Amino acid sequence: MLFSPHSFNGGALGPAQYSKGKGLSLARRLYKSRILGLSLGLICVAAGLYPLHPPAWLWGLMLFNAFIWPHVAYQWARRARVPFWAEHRNLLVDSLMGGFWVAAMQFNPLPLATTLGMMAMHNVAIGGMRFFLFGSLAQALGIGISLLLFPVTSVPDTTPLQLYACLPMLTLYPLVLGYICYQQAFTLGRHKRELLALSRTDSLTGLLNHGAWKDQLDIEFQRCKRQQQGGAIALIDIDHFKVINDTYGHVAGDIVLRQLSKILRQNLRVSDLAGRYGGDEFCVILPDVPIAHAAQLMEALRDRFSALGYEQNPALQVSLSIGLAAFDPQHGDALGWLNDADLALYEAKSTGRNKVAYRPWDEQSLRLMTSH
């Protein structure tokens, strides 16, 4: 067979590749590797056929299969309405030709094992056992056609020349296969990480979204409880945000949200976790920070944000109300901790806004705060 390592694209072709763009991407990847694989296969097949003195047209077919078919297959897939299915047809043609060459070589043992073994691997890799069965049927059809043209008189022994001719395929093919699989696995891993990051990120601000931040809050709560360490969380609300949207427009409102996220990233530690809780409300986890220190950090953040100017709307002045809560071992779960921060935020908003309110959980924390 003239076969190739192109089929190893890192796993079975799936429904995601039915789209035109995905199918074209697949066709481009398989194009170069098909050229390489069929060139290696040519060496193996030529060595198997040479002692049998095949007719000139068979040599021509072999050269066509090795050097012209890859380009025909690529154009067929590129111009197809659904390139994905066109590539499936191309792979079945590869299998059919593989069966044809196996029989044309009179079932010479080593070329046969090399051809069918490698073909079985790439068909399974492309579409699992189902596509392997389709490929086997195509191989059987190719064998049948070849037997009609070249009946088997005797099975030849493998010569040293044929052995050496099979070595490039037996050695280079697995190497290329491994590299292609590695590339695909690496790309897949990167895409999965990117998708995970996107699923956990608020698209407007770039901070953690509501669900991702609450997951981190659960983790931090369990850490504080297990290690008997302190920490604080903050809920941050942009004062009169609806009025800002109604007065200056939603574009201005989005700018305010992005400015707050920028201030948070600039003023928090690497270990702190900021997120957008929803709408105009933000949230921050401050690990290993006493409530008094957390209050100072939030006061500084509130001052910096209030001092910001907006070129598009010079008259716009924005302030923050912030509710802080310290970790309390008496909390039953993270929601209890969050509820304390929510109550503190309510206190900040109900007593004039533009301030930081907090809920210490013991007298020691209260004394520490009042000392500052």
Contacts in CASP RR format, 6 or more apart in sequence:
PFRMAT RR
TARGET T0000
AUTHOR 0000-0000-0000
METHOD contacts of the structure
MODEL  1
MLFSPHSFNGGALGPAQYSKGKGLSLARRLYKSRILGLSLGLICVAAGLY
PLHPPAWLWGLMLFNAFIWPHVAYQWARRARVPFWAEHRNLLVDSLMGGF
WVAAMQFNPLPLATTLGMMAMHNVAIGGMRFFLFGSLAQALGIGISLLLF
PVTSVPDTTPLQLYACLPMLTLYPLVLGYICYQQAFTLGRHKRELLALSR
TDSLTGLLNHGAWKDQLDIEFQRCKRQQQGGAIALIDIDHFKVINDTYGH
VAGDIVLRQLSKILRQNLRVSDLAGRYGGDEFCVILPDVPIAHAAQLMEA
LRDRFSALGYEQNPALQVSLSIGLAAFDPQHGDALGWLNDADLALYEAKS
TGRNKVAYRPWDEQSLRLMTSH
1 41 0 8 1.000
1 45 0 8 1.000
1 94 0 8 1.000
1 95 0 8 1.000
1 97 0 8 1.000
1 98 0 8 1.000
1 99 0 8 1.000
1 100 0 8 1.000
1 101 0 8 1.000
1 102 0 8 1.000
1 115 0 8 1.000
1 116 0 8 1.000
1 118 0 8 1.000
1 119 0 8 1.000
2 37 0 8 1.000
2 38 0 8 1.000
2 41 0 8 1.000
2 42 0 8 1.000
2 45 0 8 1.000
2 62 0 8 1.000
2 65 0 8 1.000
2 66 0 8 1.000
2 69 0 8 1.000
2 94 0 8 1.000
2 97 0 8 1.000
2 98 0 8 1.000
2 101 0 8 1.000
3 37 0 8 1.000
3 38 0 8 1.000
3 41 0 8 1.000
3 94 0 8 1.000
3 98 0 8 1.000
3 115 0 8 1.000
3 118 0 8 1.000
3 119 0 8 1.000
3 122 0 8 1.000
4 33 0 8 1.000
4 34 0 8 1.000
4 35 0 8 1.000
4 36 0 8 1.000
4 37 0 8 1.000
4 38 0 8 1.000
4 40 0 8 1.000
4 41 0 8 1.000
4 70 0 8 1.000
4 94 0 8 1.000
4 122 0 8 1.000
5 33 0 8 1.000
5 36 0 8 1.000
5 37 0 8 1.000
5 122 0 8 1.000
5 173 0 8 1.000
5 176 0 8 1.000
5 177 0 8 1.000
5 180 0 8 1.000
6 29 0 8 1.000
6 30 0 8 1.000
6 31 0 8 1.000
6 32 0 8 1.000
6 33 0 8 1.000
6 34 0 8 1.000
6 36 0 8 1.000
6 37 0 8 1.000
6 122 0 8 1.000
7 30 0 8 1.000
7 91 0 8 1.000
7 94 0 8 1.000
7 122 0 8 1.000
7 123 0 8 1.000
7 125 0 8 1.000
7 126 0 8 1.000
8 121 0 8 1.000
8 122 0 8 1.000
8 125 0 8 1.000
8 126 0 8 1.000
8 176 0 8 1.000
8 177 0 8 1.000
8 178 0 8 1.000
8 180 0 8 1.000
8 181 0 8 1.000
9 26 0 8 1.000
9 29 0 8 1.000
9 30 0 8 1.000
9 125 0 8 1.000
9 126 0 8 1.000
9 180 0 8 1.000
9 184 0 8 1.000
10 125 0 8 1.000
10 180 0 8 1.000
10 181 0 8 1.000
10 184 0 8 1.000
10 185 0 8 1.000
10 188 0 8 1.000
11 125 0 8 1.000
11 126 0 8 1.000
11 127 0 8 1.000
11 181 0 8 1.000
11 184 0 8 1.000
12 125 0 8 1.000
12 126 0 8 1.000
12 127 0 8 1.000
12 128 0 8 1.000
12 131 0 8 1.000
13 26 0 8 1.000
13 84 0 8 1.000
13 87 0 8 1.000
13 88 0 8 1.000
13 126 0 8 1.000
13 127 0 8 1.000
16 22 0 8 1.000
17 23 0 8 1.000
17 25 0 8 1.000
17 26 0 8 1.000
17 84 0 8 1.000
18 82 0 8 1.000
18 84 0 8 1.000
18 85 0 8 1.000
19 84 0 8 1.000
20 81 0 8 1.000
20 82 0 8 1.000
20 83 0 8 1.000
21 83 0 8 1.000
22 84 0 8 1.000
23 77 0 8 1.000
23 82 0 8 1.000
23 83 0 8 1.000
23 84 0 8 1.000
23 87 0 8 1.000
24 77 0 8 1.000
24 78 0 8 1.000
24 83 0 8 1.000
26 77 0 8 1.000
26 83 0 8 1.000
26 84 0 8 1.000
26 87 0 8 1.000
27 74 0 8 1.000
27 77 0 8 1.000
27 78 0 8 1.000
27 83 0 8 1.000
27 86 0 8 1.000
27 87 0 8 1.000
28 74 0 8 1.000
30 73 0 8 1.000
30 74 0 8 1.000
30 77 0 8 1.000
30 87 0 8 1.000
30 90 0 8 1.000
31 70 0 8 1.000
31 73 0 8 1.000
31 74 0 8 1.000
33 176 0 8 1.000
33 180 0 8 1.000
34 70 0 8 1.000
34 73 0 8 1.000
34 74 0 8 1.000
34 94 0 8 1.000
35 70 0 8 1.000
36 176 0 8 1.000
37 169 0 8 1.000
37 173 0 8 1.000
37 176 0 8 1.000
38 65 0 8 1.000
38 66 0 8 1.000
38 67 0 8 1.000
38 69 0 8 1.000
38 70 0 8 1.000
39 66 0 8 1.000
39 67 0 8 1.000
40 168 0 8 1.000
40 169 0 8 1.000
40 172 0 8 1.000
40 173 0 8 1.000
41 66 0 8 1.000
41 169 0 8 1.000
42 62 0 8 1.000
42 63 0 8 1.000
42 65 0 8 1.000
42 66 0 8 1.000
42 67 0 8 1.000
43 165 0 8 1.000
43 168 0 8 1.000
43 169 0 8 1.000
44 111 0 8 1.000
44 114 0 8 1.000
44 115 0 8 1.000
44 162 0 8 1.000
44 165 0 8 1.000
44 166 0 8 1.000
44 168 0 8 1.000
44 169 0 8 1.000
45 62 0 8 1.000
45 101 0 8 1.000
45 105 0 8 1.000
45 111 0 8 1.000
46 62 0 8 1.000
46 165 0 8 1.000
47 111 0 8 1.000
47 159 0 8 1.000
47 161 0 8 1.000
47 162 0 8 1.000
47 164 0 8 1.000
47 165 0 8 1.000
47 166 0 8 1.000
48 105 0 8 1.000
48 108 0 8 1.000
48 111 0 8 1.000
48 162 0 8 1.000
48 165 0 8 1.000
49 58 0 8 1.000
49 59 0 8 1.000
49 62 0 8 1.000
49 101 0 8 1.000
49 104 0 8 1.000
49 105 0 8 1.000
51 156 0 8 1.000
51 159 0 8 1.000
52 104 0 8 1.000
52 105 0 8 1.000
52 106 0 8 1.000
52 156 0 8 1.000
54 104 0 8 1.000
54 150 0 8 1.000
58 104 0 8 1.000
62 101 0 8 1.000
65 97 0 8 1.000
69 93 0 8 1.000
69 97 0 8 1.000
73 87 0 8 1.000
73 90 0 8 1.000
73 93 0 8 1.000
76 86 0 8 1.000
76 89 0 8 1.000
76 90 0 8 1.000
77 83 0 8 1.000
77 86 0 8 1.000
77 87 0 8 1.000
77 90 0 8 1.000
80 86 0 8 1.000
88 131 0 8 1.000
91 122 0 8 1.000
91 123 0 8 1.000
91 126 0 8 1.000
91 131 0 8 1.000
91 135 0 8 1.000
92 134 0 8 1.000
92 135 0 8 1.000
92 138 0 8 1.000
93 138 0 8 1.000
94 119 0 8 1.000
95 119 0 8 1.000
95 123 0 8 1.000
95 134 0 8 1.000
95 135 0 8 1.000
95 136 0 8 1.000
95 138 0 8 1.000
95 139 0 8 1.000
96 138 0 8 1.000
96 139 0 8 1.000
96 141 0 8 1.000
96 142 0 8 1.000
96 145 0 8 1.000
97 142 0 8 1.000
98 115 0 8 1.000
98 119 0 8 1.000
98 139 0 8 1.000
98 142 0 8 1.000
99 115 0 8 1.000
99 116 0 8 1.000
99 138 0 8 1.000
99 139 0 8 1.000
99 140 0 8 1.000
99 142 0 8 1.000
99 143 0 8 1.000
99 146 0 8 1.000
100 142 0 8 1.000
100 143 0 8 1.000
100 145 0 8 1.000
100 146 0 8 1.000
101 115 0 8 1.000
101 146 0 8 1.000
102 111 0 8 1.000
102 112 0 8 1.000
102 115 0 8 1.000
102 116 0 8 1.000
102 139 0 8 1.000
102 143 0 8 1.000
102 146 0 8 1.000
103 142 0 8 1.000
103 143 0 8 1.000
103 144 0 8 1.000
103 146 0 8 1.000
103 147 0 8 1.000
103 150 0 8 1.000
103 152 0 8 1.000
104 146 0 8 1.000
104 149 0 8 1.000
104 150 0 8 1.000
105 111 0 8 1.000
105 112 0 8 1.000
106 150 0 8 1.000
106 152 0 8 1.000
106 153 0 8 1.000
106 154 0 8 1.000
106 155 0 8 1.000
106 156 0 8 1.000
107 152 0 8 1.000
107 155 0 8 1.000
108 155 0 8 1.000
108 156 0 8 1.000
108 158 0 8 1.000
108 162 0 8 1.000
109 155 0 8 1.000
109 157 0 8 1.000
109 158 0 8 1.000
110 158 0 8 1.000
110 162 0 8 1.000
110 163 0 8 1.000
110 166 0 8 1.000
111 158 0 8 1.000
111 162 0 8 1.000
111 165 0 8 1.000
111 166 0 8 1.000
114 166 0 8 1.000
114 169 0 8 1.000
114 170 0 8 1.000
116 139 0 8 1.000
118 169 0 8 1.000
118 173 0 8 1.000
119 135 0 8 1.000
119 139 0 8 1.000
120 132 0 8 1.000
120 136 0 8 1.000
121 177 0 8 1.000
122 177 0 8 1.000
123 131 0 8 1.000
123 132 0 8 1.000
123 134 0 8 1.000
123 135 0 8 1.000
123 136 0 8 1.000
124 131 0 8 1.000
124 132 0 8 1.000
199 212 0 8 1.000
200 208 0 8 1.000
200 209 0 8 1.000
200 211 0 8 1.000
200 212 0 8 1.000
201 207 0 8 1.000
201 208 0 8 1.000
201 209 0 8 1.000
201 212 0 8 1.000
202 208 0 8 1.000
202 209 0 8 1.000
202 275 0 8 1.000
202 276 0 8 1.000
204 254 0 8 1.000
204 257 0 8 1.000
204 258 0 8 1.000
204 276 0 8 1.000
205 257 0 8 1.000
205 258 0 8 1.000
205 260 0 8 1.000
205 261 0 8 1.000
205 275 0 8 1.000
205 276 0 8 1.000
206 261 0 8 1.000
206 276 0 8 1.000
207 213 0 8 1.000
207 261 0 8 1.000
207 264 0 8 1.000
207 265 0 8 1.000
207 274 0 8 1.000
207 275 0 8 1.000
207 276 0 8 1.000
207 282 0 8 1.000
208 216 0 8 1.000
208 273 0 8 1.000
208 274 0 8 1.000
208 275 0 8 1.000
208 276 0 8 1.000
209 275 0 8 1.000
209 276 0 8 1.000
210 275 0 8 1.000
210 276 0 8 1.000
210 277 0 8 1.000
210 278 0 8 1.000
212 275 0 8 1.000
213 273 0 8 1.000
213 274 0 8 1.000
213 275 0 8 1.000
213 276 0 8 1.000
213 277 0 8 1.000
213 283 0 8 1.000
213 285 0 8 1.000
214 334 0 8 1.000
214 338 0 8 1.000
216 273 0 8 1.000
216 285 0 8 1.000
217 233 0 8 1.000
217 283 0 8 1.000
217 285 0 8 1.000
217 334 0 8 1.000
217 337 0 8 1.000
217 338 0 8 1.000
218 333 0 8 1.000
218 334 0 8 1.000
220 231 0 8 1.000
220 233 0 8 1.000
220 273 0 8 1.000
220 285 0 8 1.000
220 287 0 8 1.000
220 334 0 8 1.000
221 327 0 8 1.000
221 331 0 8 1.000
221 333 0 8 1.000
221 334 0 8 1.000
221 337 0 8 1.000
223 229 0 8 1.000
223 287 0 8 1.000
224 230 0 8 1.000
224 231 0 8 1.000
224 287 0 8 1.000
224 327 0 8 1.000
225 329 0 8 1.000
228 329 0 8 1.000
229 287 0 8 1.000
229 288 0 8 1.000
229 327 0 8 1.000
230 287 0 8 1.000
230 288 0 8 1.000
230 289 0 8 1.000
230 290 0 8 1.000
230 326 0 8 1.000
230 327 0 8 1.000
231 286 0 8 1.000
231 287 0 8 1.000
231 288 0 8 1.000
231 289 0 8 1.000
231 290 0 8 1.000
231 291 0 8 1.000
231 294 0 8 1.000
231 326 0 8 1.000
231 327 0 8 1.000
232 286 0 8 1.000
232 289 0 8 1.000
232 290 0 8 1.000
232 291 0 8 1.000
232 294 0 8 1.000
232 324 0 8 1.000
232 325 0 8 1.000
232 326 0 8 1.000
232 327 0 8 1.000
232 358 0 8 1.000
233 283 0 8 1.000
233 284 0 8 1.000
233 285 0 8 1.000
233 286 0 8 1.000
233 324 0 8 1.000
233 325 0 8 1.000
233 337 0 8 1.000
233 338 0 8 1.000
233 341 0 8 1.000
234 283 0 8 1.000
234 284 0 8 1.000
234 286 0 8 1.000
234 294 0 8 1.000
234 298 0 8 1.000
234 322 0 8 1.000
234 323 0 8 1.000
234 324 0 8 1.000
234 341 0 8 1.000
235 277 0 8 1.000
235 281 0 8 1.000
235 282 0 8 1.000
235 283 0 8 1.000
235 322 0 8 1.000
235 323 0 8 1.000
235 338 0 8 1.000
235 341 0 8 1.000
235 342 0 8 1.000
235 344 0 8 1.000
235 345 0 8 1.000
236 260 0 8 1.000
236 281 0 8 1.000
236 282 0 8 1.000
236 283 0 8 1.000
236 284 0 8 1.000
236 298 0 8 1.000
236 320 0 8 1.000
236 321 0 8 1.000
236 322 0 8 1.000
236 323 0 8 1.000
236 345 0 8 1.000
237 280 0 8 1.000
237 281 0 8 1.000
237 282 0 8 1.000
237 320 0 8 1.000
237 321 0 8 1.000
237 322 0 8 1.000
237 345 0 8 1.000
237 348 0 8 1.000
237 349 0 8 1.000
238 244 0 8 1.000
238 256 0 8 1.000
238 257 0 8 1.000
238 260 0 8 1.000
238 280 0 8 1.000
238 281 0 8 1.000
238 318 0 8 1.000
238 319 0 8 1.000
238 320 0 8 1.000
239 318 0 8 1.000
239 319 0 8 1.000
239 320 0 8 1.000
239 321 0 8 1.000
239 349 0 8 1.000
239 353 0 8 1.000
239 354 0 8 1.000
240 353 0 8 1.000
241 253 0 8 1.000
241 256 0 8 1.000
241 279 0 8 1.000
241 280 0 8 1.000
244 252 0 8 1.000
244 253 0 8 1.000
244 256 0 8 1.000
244 316 0 8 1.000
244 318 0 8 1.000
245 252 0 8 1.000
245 253 0 8 1.000
248 313 0 8 1.000
248 316 0 8 1.000
252 310 0 8 1.000
252 312 0 8 1.000
252 313 0 8 1.000
252 316 0 8 1.000
255 310 0 8 1.000
255 312 0 8 1.000
256 310 0 8 1.000
256 316 0 8 1.000
256 318 0 8 1.000
257 276 0 8 1.000
257 279 0 8 1.000
257 280 0 8 1.000
259 305 0 8 1.000
259 308 0 8 1.000
259 310 0 8 1.000
260 282 0 8 1.000
260 305 0 8 1.000
260 320 0 8 1.000
261 274 0 8 1.000
261 276 0 8 1.000
261 282 0 8 1.000
263 301 0 8 1.000
263 304 0 8 1.000
263 305 0 8 1.000
263 308 0 8 1.000
264 274 0 8 1.000
264 275 0 8 1.000
264 282 0 8 1.000
264 284 0 8 1.000
264 301 0 8 1.000
265 274 0 8 1.000
267 297 0 8 1.000
267 300 0 8 1.000
267 301 0 8 1.000
267 304 0 8 1.000
268 274 0 8 1.000
268 284 0 8 1.000
268 286 0 8 1.000
268 297 0 8 1.000
271 287 0 8 1.000
271 288 0 8 1.000
272 284 0 8 1.000
272 285 0 8 1.000
272 286 0 8 1.000
272 287 0 8 1.000
273 284 0 8 1.000
273 285 0 8 1.000
274 282 0 8 1.000
274 283 0 8 1.000
274 284 0 8 1.000
274 285 0 8 1.000
275 282 0 8 1.000
275 283 0 8 1.000
275 284 0 8 1.000
276 282 0 8 1.000
276 283 0 8 1.000
277 283 0 8 1.000
283 341 0 8 1.000
286 294 0 8 1.000
286 297 0 8 1.000
289 297 0 8 1.000
290 326 0 8 1.000
290 365 0 8 1.000
290 368 0 8 1.000
291 324 0 8 1.000
291 325 0 8 1.000
291 326 0 8 1.000
291 358 0 8 1.000
291 360 0 8 1.000
291 365 0 8 1.000
291 368 0 8 1.000
291 369 0 8 1.000
292 365 0 8 1.000
292 368 0 8 1.000
292 369 0 8 1.000
292 371 0 8 1.000
292 372 0 8 1.000
294 324 0 8 1.000
294 326 0 8 1.000
294 358 0 8 1.000
295 324 0 8 1.000
295 356 0 8 1.000
295 358 0 8 1.000
295 369 0 8 1.000
295 372 0 8 1.000
296 372 0 8 1.000
298 322 0 8 1.000
298 323 0 8 1.000
298 324 0 8 1.000
298 356 0 8 1.000
299 356 0 8 1.000
301 320 0 8 1.000
301 322 0 8 1.000
302 319 0 8 1.000
302 320 0 8 1.000
302 322 0 8 1.000
302 354 0 8 1.000
302 355 0 8 1.000
302 356 0 8 1.000
305 318 0 8 1.000
305 319 0 8 1.000
305 320 0 8 1.000
306 317 0 8 1.000
306 318 0 8 1.000
306 319 0 8 1.000
306 320 0 8 1.000
306 354 0 8 1.000
308 318 0 8 1.000
309 316 0 8 1.000
309 317 0 8 1.000
310 316 0 8 1.000
319 353 0 8 1.000
319 354 0 8 1.000
320 354 0 8 1.000
321 345 0 8 1.000
321 348 0 8 1.000
321 349 0 8 1.000
321 353 0 8 1.000
321 354 0 8 1.000
321 355 0 8 1.000
321 357 0 8 1.000
322 345 0 8 1.000
322 348 0 8 1.000
322 355 0 8 1.000
322 356 0 8 1.000
322 357 0 8 1.000
323 341 0 8 1.000
323 342 0 8 1.000
323 344 0 8 1.000
323 345 0 8 1.000
323 347 0 8 1.000
323 348 0 8 1.000
323 356 0 8 1.000
323 357 0 8 1.000
323 358 0 8 1.000
323 359 0 8 1.000
324 341 0 8 1.000
324 344 0 8 1.000
324 356 0 8 1.000
324 357 0 8 1.000
324 358 0 8 1.000
324 359 0 8 1.000
325 337 0 8 1.000
325 338 0 8 1.000
325 340 0 8 1.000
325 341 0 8 1.000
325 343 0 8 1.000
325 344 0 8 1.000
325 358 0 8 1.000
325 359 0 8 1.000
325 361 0 8 1.000
326 340 0 8 1.000
326 358 0 8 1.000
326 359 0 8 1.000
326 360 0 8 1.000
326 361 0 8 1.000
326 365 0 8 1.000
327 337 0 8 1.000
327 361 0 8 1.000
328 337 0 8 1.000
328 340 0 8 1.000
328 361 0 8 1.000
328 362 0 8 1.000
330 361 0 8 1.000
331 337 0 8 1.000
331 340 0 8 1.000
340 359 0 8 1.000
340 361 0 8 1.000
341 359 0 8 1.000
343 359 0 8 1.000
344 357 0 8 1.000
344 358 0 8 1.000
344 359 0 8 1.000
345 357 0 8 1.000
347 357 0 8 1.000
348 355 0 8 1.000
348 356 0 8 1.000
348 357 0 8 1.000
351 357 0 8 1.000
358 369 0 8 1.000
360 366 0 8 1.000
360 369 0 8 1.000
END
